[in-house]
Amino acid sequence: MQYPQFLGDFIELKQLITFILVLLLLVLAYIFFFSKNAFVDKDLEYEAASLSNQSEFSSLVQSSKNVFIVMDLRGSSEKTRANIMQCGTDFAGSEGLAGKNITTYALEGGDCFTSDGKSEAKTCLSSAKVNPAIFIKSGSGSVFYNNRLVVGVTDVYSFKDCDIKIKNSNE
């Protein structure tokens, strides 16, 4: 069907506006889902003043009955996800955590998975703030904070990064 020139321009303009609105809707949906994860990530941020060292963290773990292991799987590749979970397993079985009550969490999106089921990630993270915690996430390197250790894991797994050895003060 042939449209008059001004109607043809109008239909093209209408298609362009529809395309832009659909694109805008997709961008807003993307931002919404990322902002949900960003909200949860704020619980993982630490102040520079809270930096610590391995010796202080080890002493804290040694004197504590409870230790949390938080495996943050969000935004990780399939290989890195497997390595994060392996790292959590290796920490749980490490010599330095023997005899401790270990609670493990896996974060995926805005959810937290535990042996008791699923809850909101922010709920798990708030309970993990009270005791020493090991956060394992996609990245590289480890950083010690007052009551937590953040361990970065990549596609290449290294057991030495996922083990705690604590010497007793009388050794």
N, C-alpha and C positions, 0 to 999 in steps of 0.2 A: 504494500500500500504506500502510495506516495503522499507525503505530508507537505503542506505549504512550508516554505523556508522557515518562518518564525516558529511553527510547531515542531519542525525537525530539530531546530536549535534548542527548543524547550525540552524535548524528550532526551536529547544528549545531556543537557544540563541536569535533568532529573536523574539520569543514570549515574552521572558523576557524583551528585550529592548522595545518592544511595550508596555508592561505593565508598565514599568518604565516611559516611555514618557507620557502615558495617566495619570499616577499618578502625574507626574510633572506638566502637564497641569492643572489638577484639583487644585493642590496646588497654582499655579500661579493665577488661576481665583479667588480662595478664598482670596489670598493676595490682588489682585486688588480691589475686592469689599470692603474688610476691609480698605484698604488704602484710599478709597473714603470717608468712614465714619470717619476715623481718621483725614482726612483733615478738615472736618467740625467740629469735636470735638475740634480742636485746637482753634476755636473761643470761645469755652466754658471754656477754661483754664484761670485761673486768677493768677496773681502774688501774692506772700505772702505779699508783701508790700501794697496791696490793701485791706487787711482784714479790716473789719469794725465791727460795733455792731448793735444790733436791734434799739437802740435809734437813731443813725445816719441815718440808712436806713429809719426809719419811718419819720424823719424830711425831708429827701430828697423827699420821696413820698408825704408828706403833701404839700410841696412847688411846686410840679410838676403838670402840667395839664395832662400829658400823662404817662401811665404806660403800659409796655408790659408784657404779660404772655406767656412764651415759654414752651410748653409741649414736652419734648424730649422722643418720644416713641421708639426710636431705641434700639434694643437689649433687649426689655422688654418682660416678659411673658404676656400672655393674661390678667391675673388677675391684674398684675402691670400696664399694659397699661390702663385698665379701671380705676384703682385708680389714675393714673396720670391725666387722663382727668377729673375725679371727683374733684381732688384737684384744677385743673385749674378753674373749674366752681365755686368751693367754694371760691377761692381767688377773682374771678371776682365779686362775690356777697358780699364780706366781707365789713363790716362797714368802714374800713379804706380806701377803694377805691371808696367810694360813691362820685359821682360827677366828677370822673376822666374819661378821654378818655382812654378806655382800648382796646388794640390791642392784639389779641390772635393768636399765631402761634402753629402749631403742626409739629414737625420734624419727618420724616419717611424716612430712607435711606438718600439720598442726596437731598431730596425734602422738601419743606416747604408748608404746607397747611394753607390758611387763608380764611377769609370770602369772599375774592376777587378771590380765585382760588389757583393755584399751581405755585410755583416758586422755584428757587434754595435755599437750606438751607442757604448758605453763604450770599445771598442777604437779607433774613429776619434777620439773626443774625447781620449783619452790621447795619441795621436800628434800631435794638433793643439796640445797644450799646450807643445810644445818650441819652436815657431816662432811668429812673429807670426800672428795669426788674426783673421779678420773673421767674427763670428757675426751672422747675419741671422735675426730671429725676428719673430713677430707682436707688435706693440706700437708705441709711438711714442717718438721721441727716440733719441739716440745717446749712449753712454757709453764713454769711453776708459779702459782699464786698462793695466797695465804692458806686457803683450805682446799685447793684444787690443782690438778694437773691437767693441762690441755695438750693432747697428743695429736699431731697431724699425721695422717696416713695417706699414702699414694697408691698408685697401681702396682708398685713394686713393694712387696711386703718384707719387713725386717723384724724378726722376733725380738731383737735386742731393744727395740723401742717400746715393747709391750710387756715389760717385766719389771717387777719391783723386788729389790733385794734390800732388806733392812737388817742391819747388824744391831744386836742388843747392846745397850750401853756398857754391859759388863764383859763384852767380847774384846 
